Amino acid sequence: MKKAILLLAAFVATMAAQAQQKHIEPYWHGFYAAAGYDFATNLNKTAFSDKATFHGFYAVGGWQIRKESGIGLGVEFLKDPTGAFNQLPVFVELRTHYLRSQLTPFSTVYVGYSIPLGSSSGGENAIKISEGGVIWGLNAGVRYAFNRNICVNAYVGYMGMHLDAVSRWENGELTTNRPLLLQNIKAGVSVSIFFKH
């Protein structure tokens, strides 16, 4: 009888071990890198009824301080299809992961400065960023780990940008050169790589 109970206990333990999901957690102490794409559009109504949309391609490199958080330095190329608002933000981000599991929610908070790229919307009624400005934002999403090194992320977020001067021409003549605030919503995907320290 004891042998049967021990055999049954061993069988149940084996089945339970096989039924448990394999724990995959990325390396948490050391260098990380992320690269991705996001799409953003402004929600606020500006004095000139500007409608800016951005295709963003970015890269971040940083240090995972502890299991839940890291700090990084990033750069993003923001392409506006009209050419009016093309820019290159450089920023510092704080990244937080909330669970020690294969699938976890995460968030990033960032602040930086956006460098204008000198392009304009063209024509006699052109718009061009003549001075960059401060950018800031928050993203929230989920991270899925394929293994201890590689993860994929999907997120939504908010990005604010205060451009110190935006030049506007009418009929080929410069008419205004004033600040502009754009408040954007965005969604994106990225790939993260974590390196063992």
TIKEGU-310220 format. One line per field, with one value per atom (N, C-alpha, C): residue number from 1; residue in one letter; chain; atom name; y, z, x. Coordinates in steps of 0.2 Angstrom, whole numbers, plus 2048, in hexadecimal, padded with zeros to 3 digits. Layout:
num [NUM ...]
residuo [A ...]
cadena [A ...]
atomo [CA ...]
py [Y ...]
pz [Z ...]
px [X ...]
//
This chain:
num [1 1 1 2 2 2 3 3 3 4 4 4 5 5 5 6 6 6 7 7 7 8 8 8 9 9 9 10 10 10 11 11 11 12 12 12 13 13 13 14 14 14 15 15 15 16 16 16 17 17 17 18 18 18 19 19 19 20 20 20 21 21 21 22 22 22 23 23 23 24 24 24 25 25 25 26 26 26 27 27 27 28 28 28 29 29 29 30 30 30 31 31 31 32 32 32 33 33 33 34 34 34 35 35 35 36 36 36 37 37 37 38 38 38 39 39 39 40 40 40 41 41 41 42 42 42 43 43 43 44 44 44 45 45 45 46 46 46 47 47 47 48 48 48 49 49 49 50 50 50 51 51 51 52 52 52 53 53 53 54 54 54 55 55 55 56 56 56 57 57 57 58 58 58 59 59 59 60 60 60 61 61 61 62 62 62 63 63 63 64 64 64 65 65 65 66 66 66 67 67 67 68 68 68 69 69 69 70 70 70 71 71 71 72 72 72 73 73 73 74 74 74 75 75 75 76 76 76 77 77 77 78 78 78 79 79 79 80 80 80 81 81 81 82 82 82 83 83 83 84 84 84 85 85 85 86 86 86 87 87 87 88 88 88 89 89 89 90 90 90 91 91 91 92 92 92 93 93 93 94 94 94 95 95 95 96 96 96 97 97 97 98 98 98 99 99 99 100 100 100 101 101 101 102 102 102 103 103 103 104 104 104 105 105 105 106 106 106 107 107 107 108 108 108 109 109 109 110 110 110 111 111 111 112 112 112 113 113 113 114 114 114 115 115 115 116 116 116 117 117 117 118 118 118 119 119 119 120 120 120 121 121 121 122 122 122 123 123 123 124 124 124 125 125 125 126 126 126 127 127 127 128 128 128 129 129 129 130 130 130 131 131 131 132 132 132 133 133 133 134 134 134 135 135 135 136 136 136 137 137 137 138 138 138 139 139 139 140 140 140 141 141 141 142 142 142 143 143 143 144 144 144 145 145 145 146 146 146 147 147 147 148 148 148 149 149 149 150 150 150 151 151 151 152 152 152 153 153 153 154 154 154 155 155 155 156 156 156 157 157 157 158 158 158 159 159 159 160 160 160 161 161 161 162 162 162 163 163 163 164 164 164 165 165 165 166 166 166 167 167 167 168 168 168 169 169 169 170 170 170 171 171 171 172 172 172 173 173 173 174 174 174 175 175 175 176 176 176 177 177 177 178 178 178 179 179 179 180 180 180 181 181 181 182 182 182 183 183 183 184 184 184 185 185 185 186 186 186 187 187 187 188 188 188 189 189 189 190 190 190 191 191 191 192 192 192 193 193 193 194 194 194 195 195 195 196 196 196 197 197 197]
residuo [M M M K K K K K K A A A I I I L L L L L L L L L A A A A A A F F F V V V A A A T T T M M M A A A A A A Q Q Q A A A Q Q Q Q Q Q K K K H H H I I I E E E P P P Y Y Y W W W H H H G G G F F F Y Y Y A A A A A A A A A G G G Y Y Y D D D F F F A A A T T T N N N L L L N N N K K K T T T A A A F F F S S S D D D K K K A A A T T T F F F H H H G G G F F F Y Y Y A A A V V V G G G G G G W W W Q Q Q I I I R R R K K K E E E S S S G G G I I I G G G L L L G G G V V V E E E F F F L L L K K K D D D P P P T T T G G G A A A F F F N N N Q Q Q L L L P P P V V V F F F V V V E E E L L L R R R T T T H H H Y Y Y L L L R R R S S S Q Q Q L L L T T T P P P F F F S S S T T T V V V Y Y Y V V V G G G Y Y Y S S S I I I P P P L L L G G G S S S S S S S S S G G G G G G E E E N N N A A A I I I K K K I I I S S S E E E G G G G G G V V V I I I W W W G G G L L L N N N A A A G G G V V V R R R Y Y Y A A A F F F N N N R R R N N N I I I C C C V V V N N N A A A Y Y Y V V V G G G Y Y Y M M M G G G M M M H H H L L L D D D A A A V V V S S S R R R W W W E E E N N N G G G E E E L L L T T T T T T N N N R R R P P P L L L L L L L L L Q Q Q N N N I I I K K K A A A G G G V V V S S S V V V S S S I I I F F F F F F K K K H H H]
cadena [A A A A A A A A A A A A A A A A A A A A A A A A A A A A A A A A A A A A A A A A A A A A A A A A A A A A A A A A A A A A A A A A A A A A A A A A A A A A A A A A A A A A A A A A A A A A A A A A A A A A A A A A A A A A A A A A A A A A A A A A A A A A A A A A A A A A A A A A A A A A A A A A A A A A A A A A A A A A A A A A A A A A A A A A A A A A A A A A A A A A A A A A A A A A A A A A A A A A A A A A A A A A A A A A A A A A A A A A A A A A A A A A A A A A A A A A A A A A A A A A A A A A A A A A A A A A A A A A A A A A A A A A A A A A A A A A A A A A A A A A A A A A A A A A A A A A A A A A A A A A A A A A A A A A A A A A A A A A A A A A A A A A A A A A A A A A A A A A A A A A A A A A A A A A A A A A A A A A A A A A A A A A A A A A A A A A A A A A A A A A A A A A A A A A A A A A A A A A A A A A A A A A A A A A A A A A A A A A A A A A A A A A A A A A A A A A A A A A A A A A A A A A A A A A A A A A A A A A A A A A A A A A A A A A A A A A A A A A A A A A A A A A A A A A A A A A A A A A A A A A A A A A A A A A A A A A A A A A A A A A A A A A A A A A A A A A A A A A A A A A A A A A A A A A A A A A A A A A A A A A A A A A A A A A A A A A A A A A A A A A A A A A A A A A A A A]
atomo [N CA C N CA C N CA C N CA C N CA C N CA C N CA C N CA C N CA C N CA C N CA C N CA C N CA C N CA C N CA C N CA C N CA C N CA C N CA C N CA C N CA C N CA C N CA C N CA C N CA C N CA C N CA C N CA C N CA C N CA C N CA C N CA C N CA C N CA C N CA C N CA C N CA C N CA C N CA C N CA C N CA C N CA C N CA C N CA C N CA C N CA C N CA C N CA C N CA C N CA C N CA C N CA C N CA C N CA C N CA C N CA C N CA C N CA C N CA C N CA C N CA C N CA C N CA C N CA C N CA C N CA C N CA C N CA C N CA C N CA C N CA C N CA C N CA C N CA C N CA C N CA C N CA C N CA C N CA C N CA C N CA C N CA C N CA C N CA C N CA C N CA C N CA C N CA C N CA C N CA C N CA C N CA C N CA C N CA C N CA C N CA C N CA C N CA C N CA C N CA C N CA C N CA C N CA C N CA C N CA C N CA C N CA C N CA C N CA C N CA C N CA C N CA C N CA C N CA C N CA C N CA C N CA C N CA C N CA C N CA C N CA C N CA C N CA C N CA C N CA C N CA C N CA C N CA C N CA C N CA C N CA C N CA C N CA C N CA C N CA C N CA C N CA C N CA C N CA C N CA C N CA C N CA C N CA C N CA C N CA C N CA C N CA C N CA C N CA C N CA C N CA C N CA C N CA C N CA C N CA C N CA C N CA C N CA C N CA C N CA C N CA C N CA C N CA C N CA C N CA C N CA C N CA C N CA C N CA C N CA C N CA C N CA C N CA C N CA C N CA C N CA C N CA C N CA C N CA C N CA C N CA C N CA C N CA C N CA C N CA C N CA C N CA C N CA C N CA C N CA C N CA C N CA C N CA C N CA C N CA C N CA C N CA C]
py [7FA 800 806 806 80C 80D 808 808 80B 809 80C 814 816 81D 821 81E 822 822 81D 81D 822 822 827 82E 82F 836 838 833 835 836 833 834 83B 83C 843 849 848 84D 84E 848 849 84C 84B 84E 855 857 85E 862 85F 862 863 85F 85F 864 865 869 871 872 879 87C 882 886 887 886 888 88F 890 897 89A 8A0 8A3 8AA 8AD 8B4 8B6 8BC 8BF 8C0 8C1 8C3 8CA 8CB 8D1 8D5 8D3 8D8 8D8 8DE 8DF 8E3 8E3 8E8 8E5 8EA 8E8 8ED 8EA 8EF 8ED 8F2 8F2 8F6 8F3 8F7 8F5 8FA 8F9 8FF 8FE 903 905 90B 90D 912 913 918 91D 923 928 92D 930 936 93A 941 946 946 947 948 94F 953 95A 95E 963 968 96E 96F 974 97B 980 987 987 982 982 97B 978 971 96C 96C 967 960 95C 955 951 94F 94C 945 941 939 938 933 931 929 927 920 921 91D 91E 917 918 912 914 910 912 90C 90E 909 90C 907 909 904 907 902 904 900 901 8FC 8FD 8F9 8F7 8F0 8ED 8EE 8F2 8F4 8EE 8EC 8E6 8E2 8DD 8D9 8DD 8E2 8E5 8EC 8EE 8F5 8F6 8FA 8FC 903 906 90D 90D 910 910 917 917 91D 91B 91F 91D 923 921 926 923 928 926 92A 927 92B 92C 932 933 936 932 934 936 93C 93F 93E 93B 93A 941 946 94D 950 94E 950 956 959 95F 95E 958 957 951 950 94B 94D 948 94A 944 945 940 941 93E 93F 93A 93D 939 93A 934 934 92F 930 92B 927 921 91D 919 918 914 90F 908 902 8FE 8FC 8F8 8F2 8EC 8E6 8E4 8E2 8E1 8DA 8D5 8CE 8CA 8C5 8C1 8BB 8BC 8B6 8B7 8B2 8B2 8B8 8B9 8BE 8C3 8CA 8CF 8D5 8D9 8E0 8E4 8E9 8EE 8F5 8FA 901 904 909 90E 915 919 920 923 928 92B 933 936 93D 93E 944 945 94C 94C 952 950 953 951 956 953 957 958 95E 95E 95C 959 956 95B 961 966 965 960 95F 963 964 968 965 967 964 966 96B 96D 972 975 979 980 984 98B 98C 987 987 982 982 97D 97E 978 978 975 977 974 976 971 972 975 97B 97F 97E 97D 97B 975 970 96B 96C 967 968 962 963 95D 958 952 94C 948 945 941 93C 937 932 92C 928 922 91D 917 911 90B 908 902 8FC 8F6 8F0 8EA 8E5 8DE 8DC 8D8 8D5 8CE 8CA 8C3 8C1 8BC 8BA 8B3 8B3 8AD 8A8 8AC 8A8 8AD 8AC 8B1 8B7 8B7 8BC 8C1 8BE 8C1 8C2 8C8 8C9 8CD 8CD 8D1 8D5 8DB 8E0 8E3 8E4 8E8 8ED 8F3 8F8 8FE 902 908 90D 914 919 920 925 92C 92F 934 937 93F 943 94A 94D 952 956 95D 961 968 96B 96D 96F 977 979 980 985 983 987 983 984 981 987 987 98C 98B 990 98F 994 992 996 997 99C 99D 9A1 99E 9A1 9A2 99E 99E 9A3 9A6 9AB 9A8 9A9 9A7 9AB 9A8 9AC 9AB 9A5 9A4 99F 9A0 99C 99B 997 996 98F 98F 988 984 97D 979 973 971 96C 966 960 95B 955 953 94E 948 942 93D 936 932 92B 927 921 91D 915 911 90A 907 902 8FF 8F8 8F6 8EF 8F0 8EB 8EC 8E5 8E4 8DE 8E0 8DD 8DE 8D8 8DA 8D5 8D6 8D1 8D2 8CE 8D1 8CD 8CC 8C6 8C3 8C7 8C9 8CD 8C8]
pz [800 800 800 804 804 7FE 7FA 7F4 7EF 7EF 7EA 7EC 7F2 7F4 7F1 7F3 7F0 7E9 7E5 7DE 7DB 7DE 7DD 7DE 7E4 7E5 7E0 7DE 7D9 7D3 7D1 7CA 7CA 7D0 7D0 7D0 7D3 7D4 7CD 7C9 7C2 7BE 7BE 7BA 7BB 7C2 7C4 7C1 7C2 7BF 7B8 7B4 7AD 7AB 7AF 7AD 7AF 7B3 7B5 7AF 7AD 7A8 7AA 7A5 7A6 7A7 7AD 7AF 7AA 7A7 7A3 7A5 7A7 7A9 7A6 7A3 7A0 7A5 7A3 7A7 7AA 7B0 7B3 7B6 7B6 7B8 7B3 7AF 7AA 7A5 79F 799 796 794 78F 789 784 77E 77B 779 776 76F 76A 764 762 75F 75D 758 757 753 757 756 759 754 754 751 756 754 759 755 758 755 75B 759 75E 75F 765 767 768 76A 76C 766 767 761 762 75E 75E 75B 75C 759 752 74F 747 745 749 748 745 747 745 746 741 742 740 746 745 746 741 743 742 746 746 745 741 741 745 74A 74E 74E 74D 74E 753 758 75E 760 764 767 76E 773 77A 77C 780 783 78B 78F 796 79B 7A1 7A6 7AB 7AB 7B0 7B7 7BB 7C1 7C6 7C6 7CA 7C6 7C9 7C6 7C2 7C5 7C3 7BF 7BF 7BC 7B9 7B4 7B0 7AE 7AC 7AA 7A3 79E 798 794 78F 78B 784 781 77A 775 76F 76A 765 762 75E 758 752 74C 74B 74B 74A 743 73F 738 738 736 734 72D 72A 723 71F 722 71E 71E 723 723 728 72A 72F 736 738 73F 740 73B 73C 742 746 74C 74E 753 756 75D 761 768 76B 770 774 77B 77F 785 78A 790 796 798 799 79A 7A1 7A5 7AA 7A8 7A8 7A6 7AC 7AD 7B3 7B0 7B3 7B2 7B8 7B8 7BE 7C1 7BC 7BF 7BD 7C0 7BF 7BB 7B5 7B1 7AA 7A6 79F 79C 79E 79C 7A1 7A0 7A6 7A3 7A7 7A5 7A6 7A2 7A3 7A2 7A4 7A2 7A1 79E 79D 79E 7A1 7A2 79F 79B 798 797 797 796 792 78D 789 785 780 77C 775 771 76A 765 761 75C 755 753 74C 747 741 73C 736 736 731 72B 72B 726 726 721 721 71D 71E 71A 712 711 70A 707 701 6FE 701 6FF 701 708 70A 711 715 716 719 721 724 72C 72D 732 734 73B 73E 745 745 748 748 74E 754 75A 75D 75F 763 76A 76E 774 778 77E 783 781 782 781 787 788 78E 78D 790 78F 794 792 796 792 792 78F 794 792 796 791 793 78E 792 78D 790 78C 790 78D 78E 788 788 787 78B 78A 787 781 77E 781 784 788 78D 78F 794 791 78B 787 783 780 77B 77D 77D 77E 779 778 774 778 776 77A 776 778 775 77A 778 77D 77A 77E 77C 780 77E 783 781 785 784 783 77E 77D 77C 780 780 77D 779 776 776 779 778 774 76E 769 76A 76B 76D 767 761 75C 755 752 74C 747 742 73D 738 736 731 72B 725 71F 71C 71A 716 70F 70A 703 703 705 705 70A 70E 713 71A 71E 725 729 72C 730 737 73A 741 742 748 74B 753 755 75C 75E 765 768 766 767 765 76A 76D 772 76E 76D 76B 770 771 776 772 772 76D 771 76E 770 76B 76E 769 76B 766 767 764 767 763 765 762 764 764 768 768 76A 769 76B 770 776 77B 77B 77C 77D 784 788 78F 78F 792 792 799 79A 7A1 7A3 7A9 7AC 7AF]
px [804 800 804 80A 80E 811 813 816 812 80B 806 805 805 804 80A 810 816 817 815 815 810 80A 804 807 80A 80D 812 817 81C 819 814 810 80D 809 806 80B 811 816 819 81A 81D 818 812 80D 80C 80C 80C 812 818 81E 81D 81B 81A 815 810 80A 80C 811 812 816 814 817 81F 823 82A 82B 82F 830 836 834 839 839 83E 83F 846 845 84B 851 857 85C 85B 85B 859 85E 864 86A 86F 86F 874 871 874 873 86C 868 863 862 85F 85E 857 854 84E 84D 84A 849 842 83F 838 835 82E 82A 824 822 81C 819 812 80E 80B 80B 808 805 800 7FC 7FA 7FA 7F8 7F0 7EE 7E7 7E5 7EA 7E8 7E7 7E2 7E1 7E6 7EA 7EF 7EC 7EF 7ED 7EC 7F0 7F0 7ED 7E9 7E6 7EB 7F1 7F6 7F4 7F4 7F3 7FA 7FE 804 803 806 807 80E 810 817 818 81D 81F 826 826 82C 830 837 83B 841 841 845 84A 84F 853 855 856 857 85D 861 866 867 867 867 869 868 86B 865 864 85F 861 85F 861 85F 859 857 852 84E 84A 844 842 83C 83D 843 844 84B 84B 851 851 857 857 85B 859 85C 85C 860 861 85F 85B 858 858 856 856 850 84C 847 846 845 844 83D 83A 833 832 82E 82D 826 825 81E 81D 818 817 817 815 815 81C 821 828 828 822 822 825 824 826 82B 82F 834 839 83B 83F 843 848 84C 84C 847 848 84D 851 856 853 853 84F 852 850 852 84C 84C 846 847 841 841 83C 83F 83B 839 833 831 82D 82F 82B 828 822 81E 81E 81F 81F 825 827 82D 82A 828 825 826 824 825 821 81B 817 815 817 817 815 811 810 816 817 81C 81A 81F 81D 824 824 82A 828 82C 82B 831 831 837 836 83C 83C 843 842 848 847 84B 84B 84B 847 846 84A 84E 852 84E 84D 84A 84E 84C 850 850 84D 84E 84A 845 840 83A 836 830 82B 825 81F 820 824 825 81F 820 81C 81C 817 817 814 810 80D 811 817 81B 81B 81C 81D 823 827 82E 82F 832 835 83B 83B 842 846 842 846 842 846 843 841 83F 83D 83D 83A 839 834 835 830 830 82A 829 823 823 81E 81E 819 817 815 817 815 813 80E 80C 80A 80C 80B 80D 80E 810 816 81A 820 820 822 822 829 82B 832 832 836 837 83C 841 846 849 84F 852 855 856 859 854 84F 84B 844 841 83A 837 830 82D 828 827 823 81D 817 812 80F 80E 80C 808 805 802 804 804 807 804 807 806 80D 80E 814 812 815 814 81B 81A 820 81E 823 823 828 827 82C 82C 832 834 832 832 831 82F 829 827 826 829 828 823 81F 81A 81A 81A 81A 813 811 80B 80D 80B 80D 814 818 81F 822 81F 821 820 826 826 821 81C 816 817 818 819 81F 821 827 825 821 81F 81F 81F 81F 819 819 814 814 80E 80D 809 80C 809 808 802 800 7FE 802 801 7FF 7FB 7FA 7FE 800 804 803 805 805 80B 80E 814 816 81B 81E 826 829 830 833 839 83D 842 843 848 84D 853 858 85B 85C 85F 865 86B 871 873 875 877 87D 87D 883 888]
//
